[in-house]
C-alpha cells in the first residue's frame, strides 16, 4: 500500500506544496461528494471499476480525478484519434449504442433508447445515451463488436444533471484520466446552457481538442493524462457574445 501511494504522489501537480486551509476544505467536500454519489462504471459484461485509496489520496491533495468509462485499448484507437470529431451516420451510432446497451447488463439483453450525443474519432466512438427503461450512460466503443465500457450519468431513468445558465457549461459528466505507463487517455463530458455554440479543451502545451455538442451536452476524449491534472487545461466556451475560458474547478 505504501508503495502504491508513493507512485500516486508522483502525479500530484502541486508537488510538495502544503494546501491552504481553504483548499483542504474544498478537497474534503469534493471527496465526500465523490464517496456518497451513486456512480456505476462497467466494462463489457459488467466488470466494475472502483475508486480506491489511491484516488482518495489524490483528492485530498487537491487533484481533480474521475474514472473514465474505459481505456481505449489497442494502437488503432490512439493512432487514428483526431482533435476534431468526425461525422457519424445515424446507423453507425445506433449499432454502437445497441452494443453498449448489451454490454451494460449482466445477461447481455439491454437495449438502447435515445442517443443524446455520438462522436467518432478514428475507430473510437463515444456515446451519451439512454438505456431503454434505464439510466443515462456514457459509453466508449472501439467499433462494431468491441464495446469498451460505460458509466452511469443519471440516478434513475428520468433524471439528468441540470442545465447551467445561458452561455455556461458544467462538468456534470465528469473529467478524468486513466492509463498505464506511457499510454494514458482523458475523457470529459458535461452540460451546456442556452447560447453555447461550441466547447474546446485547451491544453497547457498548446494542443486543442474540439468537443462534440448536442442536445444540451458536450463530450470529448483524447490521448494524454491532462484530464486528471487540475492546471493542465482550460475549458473554452464559445457563444455569440465571444469566448471565455474556465478551469476545471470552476465548472463543477
C-alpha positions in Angstrom: 0.0 0.0 0.0 2.8 2.5 0.9 4.4 1.7 -2.5 1.2 2.4 -4.3 0.7 5.7 -2.6 4.2 6.7 -3.4 3.5 6.1 -7.1 0.3 8.1 -6.9 2.2 11.0 -5.2 4.3 11.5 -8.3 1.1 12.5 -10.2 0.4 15.4 -7.9 1.0 18.7 -9.9 1.2 20.6 -6.6 4.5 18.8 -5.7 5.4 19.2 -2.0 3.4 22.4 -1.5 1.1 22.3 1.5 -2.5 23.2 0.6 -4.1 26.1 2.3 -7.0 25.6 4.8 -9.5 26.7 2.1 -8.1 24.1 -0.3 -8.3 21.4 2.3 -11.9 22.2 3.0 -12.7 22.2 -0.7 -10.9 18.9 -1.2 -12.6 17.3 1.7 -16.0 18.4 0.4 -15.2 17.0 -3.1 -14.0 13.7 -1.5 -17.3 13.4 0.5 -19.3 14.1 -2.6 -17.4 11.5 -4.6 -17.8 8.8 -1.9 -21.5 9.4 -1.4 -22.5 9.9 -5.1 -24.2 6.8 -6.7 -21.9 6.0 -9.6 -21.6 2.9 -11.6 -18.9 2.1 -14.2 -18.9 -1.1 -16.2 -16.6 -2.9 -18.6 -18.1 -5.4 -21.0 -20.1 -8.0 -19.1 -20.3 -5.7 -16.1 -16.8 -5.8 -14.8 -16.7 -2.8 -12.4 -14.1 -0.2 -11.7 -13.6 1.3 -8.2 -12.2 4.5 -6.8 -9.8 3.3 -4.0 -7.4 4.7 -1.5 -5.1 6.0 -4.3 -7.9 8.2 -5.7 -8.8 9.4 -2.2 -5.2 10.4 -1.7 -5.2 12.4 -4.9 -8.5 14.1 -4.0 -7.2 15.0 -0.5 -4.1 16.6 -2.2 -6.4 18.8 -4.3 -6.1 16.9 -7.6 -9.3 16.6 -9.6 -9.8 12.9 -10.5 -12.6 11.0 -12.2 -12.6 7.5 -13.6 -13.3 7.4 -17.3 -15.6 4.7 -18.7 -12.8 2.7 -20.2 -9.3 2.9 -21.6 -9.4 2.6 -25.4 -7.1 -0.4 -25.8 -5.0 -1.0 -28.9 -2.8 1.1 -31.0 -5.5 1.9 -33.5 -7.5 3.9 -31.0 -4.5 6.2 -30.4 -3.1 6.2 -34.0 -6.5 7.1 -35.6 -7.5 9.7 -33.0 -8.4 13.2 -34.3 -8.6 16.5 -32.4 -11.8 17.3 -34.3 -14.6 14.6 -34.2 -15.7 13.1 -37.4 -19.3 13.0 -38.6 -21.1 9.8 -37.7 -24.1 8.3 -39.7 -27.1 7.6 -37.6 -27.0 3.9 -38.5 -23.4 3.6 -37.1 -24.3 5.4 -33.9 -27.3 3.1 -33.4 -25.2 0.0 -33.9 -22.7 1.2 -31.3 -25.5 2.1 -28.9 -27.0 -1.3 -29.1 -23.6 -2.9 -28.3 -23.1 -0.6 -25.4 -26.6 -1.4 -24.1 -26.0 -5.1 -24.3 -22.6 -4.8 -22.5 -24.2 -2.9 -19.6 -26.4 -5.7 -18.5 -25.2 -8.9 -16.8 -27.1 -11.2 -19.3 -26.4 -9.1 -22.4 -30.1 -8.3 -23.1 -30.0 -4.5 -22.6 -31.4 -2.3 -25.4 -30.6 1.3 -26.4 -33.1 4.2 -26.0 -32.4 7.7 -27.2 -28.9 8.7 -28.3 -28.1 12.1 -26.8 -24.7 12.6 -28.4 -22.5 10.4 -30.6 -18.9 11.3 -31.7 -16.3 9.4 -33.6 -12.5 10.0 -33.5 -10.8 7.4 -35.7 -12.0 4.0 -34.7 -13.3 5.1 -31.3 -16.9 6.1 -30.7 -18.1 8.0 -27.6 -21.8 7.9 -26.8 -24.1 9.6 -24.3 -27.3 7.6 -24.4 -30.3 6.4 -22.5 -30.8 2.8 -21.9 -34.4 1.7 -22.7 -36.1 1.8 -19.3 -32.9 2.7 -17.6 -30.4 5.5 -16.8 -28.4 7.8 -19.0 -24.9 6.4 -19.6 -21.6 7.5 -21.2 -20.2 4.6 -23.3 -17.0 4.0 -25.3 -16.8 1.7 -28.2 -13.8 0.6 -30.4 -16.1 -0.2 -33.3 -18.5 -3.0 -34.1 -18.1 -5.9 -31.7 -15.8 -4.0 -29.3 -17.8 -2.1 -26.6 -15.1 -0.7 -24.2 -17.2 0.2 -21.2 -19.8 2.5 -19.8 -20.5 4.9 -16.9 -23.8 6.0 -15.3 -24.6 9.7 -15.7 -28.1 9.8 -14.1 -29.5 8.4 -10.8 -32.6 7.0 -12.5 -34.4 6.6 -15.9 -35.7 10.2 -15.9 -33.2 12.4 -14.1 -30.1 14.0 -15.5 -27.8 16.8 -14.3 -29.5 20.2 -14.6 -28.7 22.7 -17.4 -26.3 25.5 -16.5 -27.1 29.2 -17.0 -27.1 30.7 -20.5 -23.6 30.8 -22.0 -22.1 28.4 -19.4 -21.2 24.8 -19.2 -20.6 22.3 -16.4 -18.7 19.0 -16.0 -21.8 17.1 -14.9 -20.5 14.1 -16.8 -17.1 14.2 -15.1 -13.5 14.6 -16.3 -10.6 12.3 -15.6 -7.6 10.3 -16.9 -6.7 6.6 -16.9 -3.8 4.6 -18.1 -0.6 2.7 -17.5 3.0 3.6 -18.4 3.1 5.9 -21.5 -0.4 5.0 -22.6 -2.9 7.4 -21.0 -6.2 8.9 -22.1 -8.6 11.5 -20.8 -12.3 11.9 -21.1 -14.7 14.8 -20.3 -18.4 15.4 -20.5 -20.9 17.9 -19.2 -24.0 20.0 -19.9 -24.2 23.2 -22.0 -26.5 26.1 -21.3 -28.5 28.0 -23.9 -26.5 30.1 -26.3 -23.3 27.9 -26.2 -22.1 27.4 -29.8 -19.0 25.3 -29.1 -16.7 23.9 -26.5 -12.9 23.3 -26.8 -10.4 21.8 -24.4 -7.2 23.8 -24.5 -4.1 22.1 -23.1 -1.2 23.9 -21.4 1.2 22.7 -24.1 -0.9 24.4 -26.9 -2.9 21.4 -28.1 -6.7 22.0 -28.6 -9.4 19.4 -28.7 -12.8 20.3 -30.1 -15.7 18.7 -28.1 -18.9 17.4 -29.6 -22.0 19.5 -28.6 -25.6 18.3 -28.9 -28.9 18.3 -27.0 -27.6 20.2 -24.0 -24.4 18.1 -23.6 -20.8 18.2 -24.6 -18.2 15.4 -24.6 -14.7 14.6 -25.8 -11.8 12.2 -25.3 -8.1 12.5 -26.1 -4.8 10.7 -25.6 -3.0 12.0 -22.6 -3.3 12.5 -18.8 -4.4 16.1 -18.7 -7.9 15.3 -17.5 -6.5 14.3 -14.1 -4.4 17.3 -13.6 -6.1 20.5 -12.4 -3.7 23.0 -14.0 -3.1 21.2 -17.3 -6.1 22.5 -19.3 -8.8 25.1 -19.7 -12.4 24.6 -21.0 -13.0 27.2 -23.7 -16.7 28.1 -24.2 -17.9 29.8 -27.3 -21.0 31.9 -27.6 -22.3 34.6 -30.0 -21.0 37.2 -27.5 -17.5 35.8 -27.5 -15.2 33.3 -25.9 -14.4 32.6 -22.3 -12.0 30.1 -20.6 -12.6 28.2 -17.4 -10.6 25.9 -15.1 -11.9 22.5 -14.2 -12.8 23.6 -10.6 -15.0 26.4 -11.9 -17.3 24.0 -13.7 -18.2 21.5 -11.0 
